[in-house]
């Protein structure tokens, strides 16, 4: 019979000859089990107070509660989100600097913007958190009640119709260009410097059609200053249950919207990525969180890392040829 000492020495020998990958995986899992050991920085590439910042703060508060360490938002706006995105891309891949990204994480590549990082190589997706579909609004002075009404009016007018968006290369702009080709309608884009001036022009009647998100333009519905006629999603918005979707109106491919999600620097240990993704999924299934986000006009997700990575790739693959065909250049 072997002595206890002999058995212990044999076990230690086995461990010392374990494959390096197995030892590395074991170390990563151990670190993930203890993660986070300190506060975590969440970089938001927008100024405080906007849609992304609001969603990020709701989620990070819950992450702090769930994982037992502060998750602190740091706003780094500028250069079409590139400053904030690059900060995270070049941070240590240890799970203590994360990115709460918006649609520009994909749209910058769609528009051909040169960035100091590679979206597909320099980030590790964690979870798609929320999104908000584009709403098509019209001025109440018009007779437009459906998308077909706009198409017919655009075809009947020698000069066509104009539609406003928050800017050249925005998701509403890309959707409008895609739809006008599909519908064969004579529509001309008018890009503003943000949603607020586009909304103000639509409310004033300077432009009769507006492609925008619920925030801020949805605030003009109750007062009757704007009339929503379509929601660019497969399902109706809970905030506008009487507004039919684009799919219901015969355009099943007319789907688009902003989206928010979490990413980490590439090389972050997969067990940490999975732990964060699991926490986000639990948070997005919390009734209080879902209600808060839904009431702000967002659709709530909470995906796996693989699903979020595939979603970003799909957005790039889908919109790049549309941007090229319409010769949309970033301003």
C-alpha positions in Angstrom: 0.0 0.0 0.0 1.3 3.4 -0.9 1.9 5.9 1.9 0.0 9.2 2.1 3.1 11.1 1.3 3.7 9.0 -1.9 0.1 9.6 -3.0 0.5 13.4 -2.5 3.8 13.5 -4.4 2.1 11.5 -7.3 -0.7 14.0 -7.5 1.7 17.0 -7.5 3.6 15.3 -10.3 0.5 14.9 -12.3 -0.4 18.5 -11.8 3.0 19.7 -12.8 2.7 17.8 -16.1 -0.7 19.1 -16.9 -1.0 20.7 -20.4 -0.2 24.4 -20.4 -3.6 25.2 -21.9 -5.4 23.3 -19.1 -3.4 25.2 -16.5 -4.1 28.5 -18.2 -7.8 27.7 -18.4 -7.8 26.8 -14.8 -6.2 30.0 -13.8 -8.6 32.0 -15.9 -11.6 30.3 -14.3 -10.2 30.9 -10.8 -9.8 34.6 -11.7 -13.3 34.7 -13.1 -14.7 33.1 -9.9 -13.2 36.0 -7.9 -14.0 38.7 -10.5 -14.4 41.5 -9.9 -11.9 42.2 -7.1 -12.1 46.0 -7.6 -14.1 48.7 -9.3 -14.8 48.3 -13.0 -14.7 51.3 -15.5 -17.4 51.4 -18.1 -16.5 53.8 -20.9 -19.5 55.4 -22.6 -18.4 57.1 -25.9 -21.2 59.8 -25.6 -21.7 62.8 -23.4 -23.8 62.4 -20.2 -27.5 62.5 -20.5 -28.1 60.9 -23.8 -29.8 57.6 -24.6 -26.7 55.4 -24.4 -25.6 57.1 -21.2 -29.0 56.5 -19.6 -29.2 52.9 -20.5 -25.6 52.3 -19.4 -26.2 53.8 -16.0 -29.3 51.7 -15.4 -27.4 48.5 -16.3 -24.2 49.4 -14.5 -26.0 50.1 -11.3 -27.5 46.6 -11.4 -24.1 45.1 -12.2 -22.7 46.8 -9.1 -25.4 45.3 -7.0 -25.1 41.9 -8.5 -21.3 41.5 -8.7 -20.5 43.3 -5.5 -18.1 46.0 -6.8 -18.7 49.5 -8.2 -19.2 49.7 -12.0 -18.4 53.3 -12.8 -19.4 55.1 -16.0 -16.8 57.3 -17.6 -18.0 59.4 -20.5 -15.5 59.8 -23.4 -17.4 61.5 -26.2 -16.0 62.7 -29.5 -15.0 61.7 -33.0 -18.1 59.6 -33.8 -17.5 57.5 -30.7 -13.9 56.7 -31.9 -12.2 58.2 -28.8 -14.1 56.2 -26.3 -14.0 53.0 -28.4 -10.3 53.2 -28.8 -9.7 53.8 -25.1 -11.2 50.4 -24.4 -9.6 48.6 -27.4 -6.2 49.6 -26.1 -6.9 48.8 -22.4 -5.7 45.8 -20.5 -7.8 42.7 -21.2 -8.5 42.0 -17.6 -12.2 42.8 -17.3 -11.7 46.1 -15.5 -12.3 48.4 -18.5 -15.4 47.8 -20.6 -17.2 49.6 -23.4 -20.9 50.4 -23.5 -21.2 50.9 -27.2 -23.8 52.2 -29.6 -24.5 51.7 -33.2 -21.4 53.6 -34.4 -19.3 50.6 -33.3 -20.6 49.1 -36.6 -21.7 52.2 -38.6 -18.2 53.7 -38.6 -17.0 50.8 -40.5 -20.1 50.8 -42.8 -19.3 54.5 -43.7 -15.6 53.7 -44.3 -14.3 55.8 -41.4 -10.7 55.1 -40.6 -10.4 54.0 -37.0 -7.3 53.1 -34.9 -8.9 49.8 -34.0 -10.4 46.8 -35.8 -13.9 46.1 -34.6 -13.7 42.4 -35.4 -10.3 41.9 -33.9 -9.8 44.4 -31.0 -13.0 43.8 -29.1 -14.7 40.8 -27.3 -18.5 41.1 -27.4 -20.3 40.6 -24.1 -24.0 41.2 -24.7 -26.4 43.2 -26.8 -28.4 45.0 -24.1 -31.1 47.1 -25.8 -32.2 48.8 -29.0 -34.7 51.1 -30.4 -36.3 50.9 -33.9 -36.6 53.8 -36.2 -40.0 55.5 -36.3 -41.4 57.1 -39.4 -43.3 60.3 -38.5 -45.2 62.8 -40.7 -46.4 66.3 -40.1 -50.1 66.3 -39.1 -50.9 68.6 -42.0 -50.2 65.8 -44.5 -52.7 63.2 -45.6 -50.1 60.4 -45.1 -51.4 57.6 -42.9 -49.3 54.7 -44.3 -46.0 54.1 -46.1 -47.9 53.5 -49.3 -49.4 57.0 -49.0 -45.8 58.4 -49.0 -44.8 56.2 -51.9 -47.8 57.3 -54.0 -47.3 61.0 -53.1 -43.5 60.8 -53.9 -44.3 59.2 -57.3 -47.0 61.7 -58.1 -44.8 64.8 -57.3 -42.4 66.0 -60.0 -39.9 66.9 -57.3 -40.6 63.9 -55.1 -40.7 64.3 -51.3 -38.1 65.2 -48.7 -37.4 63.3 -45.5 -35.4 64.5 -42.5 -33.0 62.5 -40.3 -30.5 63.3 -37.5 -27.6 63.3 -40.0 -25.8 61.9 -43.0 -24.8 58.3 -42.4 -27.2 57.9 -39.4 -29.2 54.7 -39.1 -32.5 56.5 -40.1 -30.7 57.8 -43.2 -29.5 54.4 -44.2 -33.0 53.0 -43.7 -34.5 55.8 -45.8 -32.1 55.2 -48.7 -32.7 51.4 -48.5 -36.4 51.9 -48.5 -36.6 54.4 -51.3 -34.8 51.9 -53.6 -37.0 49.1 -52.5 -40.2 51.1 -53.0 -39.1 53.0 -56.1 -40.1 56.3 -54.5 -38.5 59.6 -55.3 -37.3 60.6 -51.8 -34.6 63.1 -51.0 -32.7 63.1 -47.8 -32.2 66.2 -45.6 -29.6 65.6 -42.9 -29.5 67.7 -39.8 -26.9 68.0 -37.0 -28.7 65.8 -34.6 -32.2 64.5 -33.7 -33.4 67.7 -32.0 -33.0 70.0 -35.0 -34.4 67.4 -37.3 -37.4 67.0 -35.0 -37.9 70.8 -34.8 -37.9 71.1 -38.6 -40.5 68.4 -38.9 -42.7 69.9 -36.2 -42.5 73.3 -38.0 -43.5 71.6 -41.2 -40.3 72.6 -43.0 -39.9 68.9 -43.8 -43.0 66.7 -43.9 -41.4 63.3 -43.2 -39.1 62.4 -40.4 -37.1 59.2 -39.8 -36.0 59.2 -36.1 -36.0 57.3 -32.9 -38.6 57.5 -30.1 -36.2 59.8 -28.2 -36.7 62.7 -28.6 -39.3 62.8 -31.3 -41.8 60.6 -29.6 -42.5 63.4 -27.2 -44.3 65.3 -29.9 -46.9 62.6 -30.6 -49.3 63.3 -27.7 -49.4 67.0 -28.5 -50.3 66.2 -32.1 -47.3 67.9 -33.5 -46.0 64.7 -35.2 -47.9 61.6 -36.4 -46.2 58.3 -36.3 -47.2 56.0 -39.2 -44.7 53.1 -39.0 -42.3 51.4 -36.7 -39.3 49.7 -38.3 -39.4 46.5 -36.3 -41.0 43.1 -36.5 -43.2 43.8 -33.5 -45.1 46.9 -32.5 -43.8 49.3 -29.9 -45.5 49.0 -26.5 -45.4 52.8 -26.4 -47.3 53.0 -29.8 -49.4 49.9 -29.9 -51.7 51.4 -32.6 -48.8 52.2 -35.0 -48.3 49.3 -37.4 -44.8 48.0 -38.1 -43.1 48.4 -41.5 -43.4 44.6 -41.9 -47.2 44.8 -41.4 -47.3 47.4 -44.2 -45.6 45.2 -46.7 -41.9 45.9 -46.1 -40.5 43.0 -44.0 -36.9 44.0 -44.7 -37.5 47.6 -43.6 -36.0 47.0 -40.2 -33.5 49.3 -38.5 -32.7 51.0 -35.2 -30.0 52.0 -32.8 -28.5 49.4 -30.5 -26.5 49.4 -27.3 -24.2 46.6 -26.0 -21.2 45.8 -23.9 -17.8 44.8 -25.1 -14.4 44.2 -23.6 -10.9 44.4 -25.0 -9.9 41.4 -27.1 -8.0 38.9 -25.1 -10.2 39.3 -22.0 -10.5 35.8 -20.4 -13.6 34.0 -21.7 -14.7 33.0 -18.2 -14.9 36.7 -17.3 -16.8 37.5 -20.5 -19.2 34.7 -19.8 -19.7 35.9 -16.2 -20.5 39.4 -17.3 -22.8 38.2 -20.1 -24.7 36.0 -17.6 -25.1 38.9 -15.2 -26.4 41.2 -18.0 -28.9 38.5 -19.1 -30.2 38.3 -15.5 -30.4 42.0 -15.3 -32.3 42.5 -18.6 -34.9 39.9 -17.4 -35.5 41.9 -14.2 -39.0 43.4 -14.3 -38.0 46.8 -13.0 -35.2 47.1 -15.5 -37.3 46.0 -18.4 -40.1 48.4 -17.5 -37.6 51.3 -17.2 -36.0 50.6 -20.6 -39.4 49.9 -22.3 -40.8 53.2 -21.0 -37.8 54.9 -22.5 -38.7 53.5 -25.9 -36.2 50.6 -26.1 -36.5 46.9 -26.9 -34.7 44.9 -24.3 -32.4 42.1 -25.3 -29.6 40.5 -23.2 -27.8 38.1 -25.5 -24.8 35.7 -25.4 -21.4 37.0 -26.5 -21.6 35.0 -29.7 -25.1 36.4 -30.6 -23.9 40.0 -30.0 -20.8 39.4 -32.2 -23.0 38.0 -34.9 -25.3 41.0 -34.6 -22.5 43.5 -35.1 -21.2 41.6 -38.1 -24.7 41.4 -39.6 -25.1 45.2 -39.3 -21.8 45.8 -41.0 -22.6 43.3 -43.8 -26.1 44.6 -44.3 -25.5 48.4 -44.4 -22.1 48.6 -46.2 -23.4 47.9 -49.7 -26.3 50.3 -49.1 -24.0 53.1 -48.0 -21.8 52.5 -51.0 -24.7 52.4 -53.5 -26.0 55.7 -52.2 -22.5 57.1 -52.0 -23.0 58.1 -48.3 -19.9 59.7 -46.9 -19.4 60.7 -43.3 -19.5 64.4 -42.5 
